Amino acid sequence: MQYASDNYTPHRAYDLDVPDLPTAVDDNDETETTPGALDETSRSALADALTTIGDRWTLLLIAALLDGPKRFGDLQEEVAGIAPNVLSQRLRQLERNALVVARLYSERPPRFVYELSSAGRELAGALRLIAGWGARNAEGATAPRHAACGTPMEARWWCPTCERTVDDDEDEELHFA
């Protein structure tokens, strides 16, 4: 079966007929918002997460740091194609967002070893889900497999209160953001 999206060709933003996004104007400390604009409390948890970790390089850096602390050069080798200035920028951003801790190991010149904070390590499960999805939907990629038997792994929702998995027939009751 073929879908219309299979033939999709990306266009530059200025080639598309896209309506203007809501804007806010500040006149003498009075903020006016255009109709339909979302206020700060209306943003979803998913939007907040994507603001923090939603670009390609950030996710790849977090994945590289899941194996343990690494120096700048190690990260540059492991995350192929990342420019040094982009690597520096993303590491600073991750540190500001408390996902990465930079520890000084040389004072002259100042050099750091980078490691994930506990909040950064919490992203391991989400990255596994994204990697599994990518493997299932990309040609030639393989899904993560169980080391003991070789079976492709599946993710399940778990309710810690009920101490059981949430079945597919209950998924209508799940709220994501």
N, C-alpha and C positions, 0 to 999 in steps of 0.2 A: 504494500500500500504506500502511496506517495502522498505527502502532505504539501500544502502550499508553502510552508516555511522551509521546505527542502530547497526551494529555488530562490530563497531570499538573498538579495544582494544588499549589503549595508551601504548607506548613503551618508554623505557629510550632513551635519546638522543643518547647515544653511541651505541644503537642497530639499529639505523636508518642509511640509506645511505644518509646523508645530505651533500651537497656541502659546502665547506668552505665559510664563509662570507667574504665580502670585508674587507681589513685591510689597515691601513695607517702606513707608516714608516717615522720616523723623523731622517734624516741624515743632520747635520749641518744646521738646520733651513730650509731645503728644504723638503717639504712634497710630497711624492709620493703616489698615490692612485691606487689600482688595478683596472683594467678595470671593468666597471659596478657598481662601488661604487657611492653612492649618496653623493653629496656635501651638505653642511649645508642648502643652499637655496632650495634644492629639497625636503626636508622633508615636510610632509603634516601636516596640522593642527591637524588631528586625531592622528598622531604619537606623536606630541608634547603633546596633552592632555593625551594620554596613558602613556607617560613618567612621567607626573605629578601625575596622579590619577589612573593609570591602574592596581593596584594590589587589591586583595580582601579586605584586611584590611582597606586600605585607603578609599575605597568607603563605607564600613560599618561604619567607623568613621564619615565620612561626613554625612551619613544618620542619625546617632545617634545625631549629633550636629544640625541637622535641627530643632529639637524640642526646642532648646535653649542651653544656656551655661551649661557646665557640668564639674565636677571635675574628676580627674584621676580615682578614685575608681568607680564613676558613669559610666564612659565610659567602664571600665573593666567589670562591671556587665552587661551592656547593649549589649556589643559586646562579646557574649559568645565564649570562646575558645581562645581569644587573650592572648598571653603571655605578662607579664609586660614589658619586654625588647622590644618586637615588638611594643607595644602600645607607649612607650616612643619614639622609633625611628620614627614611623609614625607621631606622633604629632609634633616632631621637623621638620620633612620633610614638613608637611603641613604648619607649621609656616614659614619656609624658603621660601616656594612657595607663601606666602601671602594669603593662603586660610583659615588659622586659626589664631586667636589672643589669646595669653596666657596672662592672667592678674593675677598678684601676689596677693594672698589674705592672705598669712602668710609668714613672713620673716624667722622665725626659727621654724621648718625647712622650706625651701622655698617650697611653694605649690601654684599651679596655678588653675585657672578656665579657661576652653577653650571654645571659641565660634567662629563661622564662621565669616569671614570677608564678605564684600559685594561680593567679587569675589567667595568666598566659597558658599554663598547663591544662586548665579547664577546657581549652579549645581543641584538645586532642580528639575528643569524640566527634566534634563537628567536622574537623578536617578529615577524619576517617570516613564520615558519611559523604562528604563532598568528593573525596577520592574514589569511593565505591561507585557513586553516581557517574563520575567521569569515566571510570573503567567500563561500566555497563553501556555507556552511550558513545564511546569513541572507538573507532575501528582500530583493531590491533592491540588494544589495552586489555589487561586482565584484572578482574576484580580481586580484592584481597581474599586470601584463602586461609583456612584453618591449618596450622602447621602440623597437627597430629594426623589429620585424615585427608587434607587437600580439598575439602568442600568449600565452595565460595561462601563467604560470610554474609549474614543478613543482619540488619539492625532492627531492633524491636523497641517500642516504647515500654518503659517500666514505671510502675507507680510504687514509690517507696512506702506510702501509707498502707496500701492494700497488699504490698509485697507480691505483686504478680505482673505479668506482661499484659499490655492493653491489646486486645484482639482487633483485627481489621473491622469487624462489625461494630465496634465501639468508636471508630475513628470520627464519626459525625460529631461526637461530643468533645473532640479535641479542639482547643483554642491555642493558636500559635503565637499571636502577638497582641 
